[in-house]
Amino acid sequence: MGGVRHGRTLGSPVAIEIQNSEWFRSDKWHAEMSPEPGATETPLTQPRPGHADLVGMQKYGFSDARDVLERASARETAARVAAGSLAKLLLSHLGVGILSHVVQMGSARVPGGTLPGMDDLARIDASEVRCADEDTARSMITEIKNAAREGDSLGGIVEAVAHGVPIGLGSHVHWDRKIDALLAQAVMSIQAVKGVEIGDGFEVAGLVGSKAHDPILWDAQNARYVREGHRSGGTEGGITTGEPLIVRAAMKPLATLNRPTLKTVDTVTKEETVSFKERTDVTAVPALGVIVETMVALVLASEAQRKFGGDSLREFVANAESFKNTLR
């Protein structure tokens, strides 16, 4: 709706409107979420365990959980994905491509050593669960069906891989500019994410030092240093190495269940009850991957602009190419 002319950004804010179809389909929400003075006839007073409901009510002094849950909803990430698409476009001019795939759903997990490239993206998107391994995808679908039958929910792990990332993004000097730290904060900010891993972070904690690091080799043909392996996830000392950047996010099962069984307390009567059922899915893990891509793209685009600067796309790309020439 703004900031773009003839298919090119102008440098002013880009405005995008995303309509909520649920709002337009149902008069219920027009009354329930009306901005006009008044009060709802059906306040929510049974906060869900694992959601922002109760702590949000306590923090801001609300008596109705809906004042919290609607703002805490992961529908907010639609705006992140829209913004992230611009970040991806910017990064593409540096040769950077970012994809994601689901590596675990419930107990079904992709075999180790699977690192998809950009050529695999269409195949991943064609999968119902956005999994790069067909056998594991079938197991994941079985897990989803079993959970749905019980009215339960499933969590899992997604992996985002950024190919073609320039060397030198981030800093070993400033604690708040380490690329690992920026990525961890950005990805952890996504709703329901409870763990972030760069490379094989948790696995290497159980290894000896001689097995935990990526040996450095010299590629004489291309006159560059390369790492043997991806344990570090494409970063060392808070700086990108030029190898594929690997970020994993662990998502807990959704707090809203189709068959509510989680104990809670009514905030008015203080009586024990079960959490209410709101609109929900069995799992949101496949969608999480796209959101993680977005947050990785926003961090990389921000750090690339800090590193290479410039007042136009042409100058930005030229500065990046100039830096690459110094490495050669």
C-alpha positions in Angstrom: 0.0 0.0 0.0 3.0 2.3 0.2 6.8 2.5 -0.2 6.9 0.8 -3.6 6.7 2.4 -7.0 6.7 0.4 -10.2 8.0 -2.7 -8.4 10.9 -1.0 -6.7 11.2 0.2 -3.1 11.7 3.9 -2.6 13.4 3.9 0.8 10.3 5.0 2.6 8.4 2.5 4.9 6.7 -0.3 2.9 3.1 -0.7 4.0 1.4 -4.1 3.7 -2.2 -4.9 4.8 -3.0 -8.5 5.8 -6.8 -9.0 6.4 -7.9 -11.4 9.1 -10.5 -13.6 7.4 -11.9 -14.8 10.7 -12.8 -11.2 11.6 -14.6 -10.6 8.3 -16.5 -14.0 8.5 -17.9 -13.8 12.0 -20.0 -11.0 13.7 -19.0 -12.7 17.0 -15.6 -11.0 16.9 -17.1 -7.6 16.0 -18.9 -7.6 19.3 -16.2 -9.5 21.4 -13.3 -7.3 20.2 -15.2 -4.1 19.6 -13.2 -0.9 20.3 -16.3 0.9 21.5 -16.9 1.5 25.2 -18.7 -1.3 27.1 -17.9 -4.8 28.3 -18.1 -8.4 27.1 -20.8 -10.7 28.3 -18.4 -13.7 28.3 -15.1 -12.8 30.0 -12.4 -15.5 29.9 -11.3 -16.3 33.4 -9.7 -19.8 32.9 -6.1 -19.1 31.9 -4.3 -21.8 29.9 -1.2 -23.3 31.3 1.8 -22.7 29.0 0.2 -19.5 27.5 0.6 -15.8 28.3 -2.9 -15.6 29.7 -2.3 -15.6 33.5 1.0 -13.7 33.7 -0.3 -11.2 31.2 -3.4 -10.6 33.3 -1.2 -10.2 36.4 1.3 -7.9 34.8 -1.2 -5.5 33.2 -4.0 -5.8 35.7 -6.5 -7.3 33.3 -9.5 -9.4 34.5 -10.2 -11.0 31.1 -7.7 -13.3 29.5 -8.7 -12.3 26.0 -7.0 -8.9 26.5 -3.8 -11.0 26.6 -4.3 -14.0 24.4 -5.4 -12.0 21.3 -2.2 -9.9 21.3 0.0 -12.9 22.3 -1.4 -14.9 19.4 1.1 -16.2 16.8 -1.0 -14.6 14.1 1.3 -11.6 14.8 4.1 -13.5 13.0 2.3 -12.9 9.6 3.6 -9.4 9.8 7.1 -10.7 10.5 6.9 -13.0 7.4 5.8 -10.0 5.3 8.8 -7.9 6.5 11.1 -10.9 6.2 10.2 -11.3 2.5 11.8 -7.9 1.9 14.9 -8.9 3.9 15.2 -12.0 1.8 15.0 -10.0 -1.4 17.8 -7.7 -0.2 20.0 -10.6 0.8 19.3 -12.3 -2.6 21.4 -9.6 -4.2 24.3 -10.8 -2.2 23.7 -14.4 -3.3 22.1 -15.5 0.0 19.3 -18.0 0.0 17.4 -19.2 3.1 15.2 -22.2 3.5 13.7 -24.3 6.4 12.6 -27.8 7.0 11.1 -29.8 9.8 13.6 -32.1 11.4 11.4 -33.5 14.3 7.7 -33.8 15.0 6.8 -35.6 18.2 9.1 -38.6 18.3 9.7 -38.8 14.5 13.1 -37.3 13.6 15.0 -36.9 10.3 18.3 -39.0 10.2 21.4 -37.0 10.9 23.5 -35.5 8.0 20.5 -34.1 6.1 21.4 -30.5 5.0 19.1 -29.4 2.1 20.1 -26.9 -0.5 18.1 -24.2 -2.2 17.3 -26.8 -5.0 15.4 -28.8 -2.4 13.0 -26.0 -1.4 10.2 -26.9 -3.9 10.3 -30.5 -2.7 10.2 -29.4 0.9 7.2 -27.1 0.3 5.4 -29.9 -1.5 5.6 -32.0 1.7 2.5 -31.8 3.9 4.8 -31.4 6.9 7.6 -29.5 5.1 10.0 -32.4 5.8 13.0 -33.1 3.4 13.0 -36.8 4.2 10.0 -38.7 2.7 10.1 -41.7 5.2 10.3 -39.4 8.2 7.4 -37.2 6.7 5.2 -40.2 6.7 6.0 -40.9 10.4 5.3 -37.3 11.2 1.9 -37.5 9.6 1.1 -40.6 11.6 2.1 -38.8 14.8 -0.2 -35.9 13.9 -3.1 -38.2 13.3 -2.6 -40.0 16.6 -2.4 -36.7 18.5 -5.6 -35.4 16.7 -7.4 -38.6 17.6 -6.7 -37.8 21.3 -7.5 -34.1 21.0 -3.9 -33.4 21.9 -1.1 -31.3 20.3 2.4 -31.8 19.0 5.7 -29.8 19.2 8.9 -30.4 17.2 12.1 -28.9 15.8 12.7 -26.9 12.6 16.0 -26.1 11.0 16.7 -23.0 9.0 19.7 -23.0 6.6 21.1 -19.9 5.0 23.4 -20.5 2.0 25.8 -18.0 0.6 26.1 -15.9 3.8 29.0 -13.5 3.5 32.0 -13.8 5.8 32.2 -11.2 8.6 28.7 -10.5 9.7 28.5 -10.0 13.5 31.4 -9.2 15.9 33.7 -10.9 18.4 34.2 -7.5 20.0 30.7 -6.5 21.1 28.6 -8.8 23.3 25.4 -7.4 21.8 26.6 -7.8 18.2 27.6 -11.5 18.2 25.7 -13.1 15.3 24.8 -16.1 17.4 23.3 -13.9 20.1 21.3 -11.9 17.7 19.9 -15.0 16.0 19.1 -16.7 19.3 17.1 -13.7 20.6 15.3 -13.2 17.3 14.3 -16.9 17.0 13.5 -17.3 20.7 11.0 -14.3 20.4 8.7 -16.5 18.2 5.7 -17.8 20.1 6.0 -21.3 21.7 9.8 -21.5 20.9 11.6 -22.9 24.0 15.0 -23.6 22.6 17.5 -22.3 20.0 20.5 -24.1 18.7 23.3 -22.9 16.3 24.8 -25.8 14.4 25.2 -28.9 16.6 25.2 -26.8 19.8 23.6 -29.3 22.2 25.3 -32.3 20.7 28.8 -31.0 20.8 28.4 -30.3 24.6 28.7 -34.0 25.1 31.8 -34.5 22.9 35.5 -34.1 23.5 37.2 -31.1 21.9 38.9 -33.1 19.2 35.5 -34.2 17.8 33.5 -31.0 18.5 35.0 -28.5 16.0 35.1 -28.0 12.2 38.7 -28.4 10.8 39.9 -25.5 8.6 41.1 -26.4 5.1 42.5 -24.5 2.2 40.6 -24.7 -1.1 43.4 -23.9 -3.6 41.1 -24.1 -6.6 38.9 -21.4 -5.3 41.5 -19.7 -3.1 39.5 -19.7 0.1 39.3 -21.3 3.5 36.6 -23.9 4.1 35.4 -25.8 7.1 35.1 -29.6 7.1 31.7 -30.1 8.6 28.9 -27.9 10.0 29.1 -28.4 13.7 29.6 -24.7 14.4 26.6 -23.8 12.3 28.4 -21.3 10.1 29.6 -19.0 12.9 32.8 -18.7 15.0 33.4 -16.1 17.7 30.1 -14.5 17.0 31.0 -13.9 13.3 29.8 -15.7 10.1 32.3 -17.9 8.4 30.9 -18.0 5.0 29.7 -21.6 5.5 26.0 -22.5 5.6 24.4 -20.9 8.6 22.3 -23.4 10.5 19.7 -22.4 13.2 17.4 -24.8 14.9 14.3 -24.0 17.0 12.4 -26.2 19.4 8.7 -25.6 19.6 6.6 -26.8 22.5 3.2 -28.4 21.8 0.4 -25.8 21.5 -1.1 -24.8 24.8 -4.7 -24.9 23.4 -6.0 -28.4 23.1 -9.0 -29.7 21.1 -9.9 -31.8 24.1 -9.0 -29.5 27.1 -7.5 -31.6 29.9 -4.9 -29.2 31.4 -5.8 -28.1 35.0 -6.1 -24.5 35.8 -7.9 -22.2 38.2 -10.8 -19.8 37.5 -9.4 -16.3 38.4 -12.8 -15.2 39.8 -14.0 -18.2 41.8 -10.5 -19.7 42.5 -12.0 -23.1 41.8 -10.1 -25.8 39.9 -11.2 -26.3 36.3 -9.7 -27.1 32.9 -8.4 -24.6 30.4 -10.8 -23.4 27.8 -10.8 -24.4 24.1 -10.0 -21.6 21.7 -9.4 -22.0 17.9 -6.3 -24.3 17.5 -4.4 -26.8 15.5 -2.8 -30.1 16.3 0.6 -28.6 15.4 2.1 -25.4 14.0 5.6 -26.8 13.5 5.6 -26.7 9.7 4.6 -23.0 9.8 7.3 -22.3 12.4 10.0 -23.1 9.9 8.9 -20.2 7.6 8.8 -17.8 10.6 12.3 -18.9 11.6 13.5 -18.2 8.1 12.0 -14.7 8.5 13.8 -14.0 11.7 17.1 -15.3 10.3 16.7 -13.1 7.2 15.9 -10.0 9.3 19.0 -10.5 11.4 21.3 -11.2 8.5 19.9 -8.3 6.5 20.4 -5.9 9.4 24.0 -7.0 10.0 24.8 -7.0 6.2 23.6 -3.3 6.1 25.8 -2.6 9.1 28.8 -4.2 7.5 28.4 -3.0 3.9 26.3 0.2 4.3 25.4 2.3 1.3 22.5 4.5 0.4 21.2 2.5 -2.5 21.0 -1.2 -3.5 23.7 -0.7 -6.1 26.1 0.9 -3.5 25.3 -1.8 -1.0 26.1 -4.6 -3.4 29.2 -2.9 -4.6 30.5 -2.5 -1.1 29.9 -6.2 -0.4 31.8 -7.1 -3.5 34.7 -4.8 -2.6 35.0 -6.6 0.8 35.0 -10.0 -0.9 37.8 -8.8 -3.1 39.9 -8.1 0.0 39.5 -11.7 1.1 40.7 -13.0 -2.3 
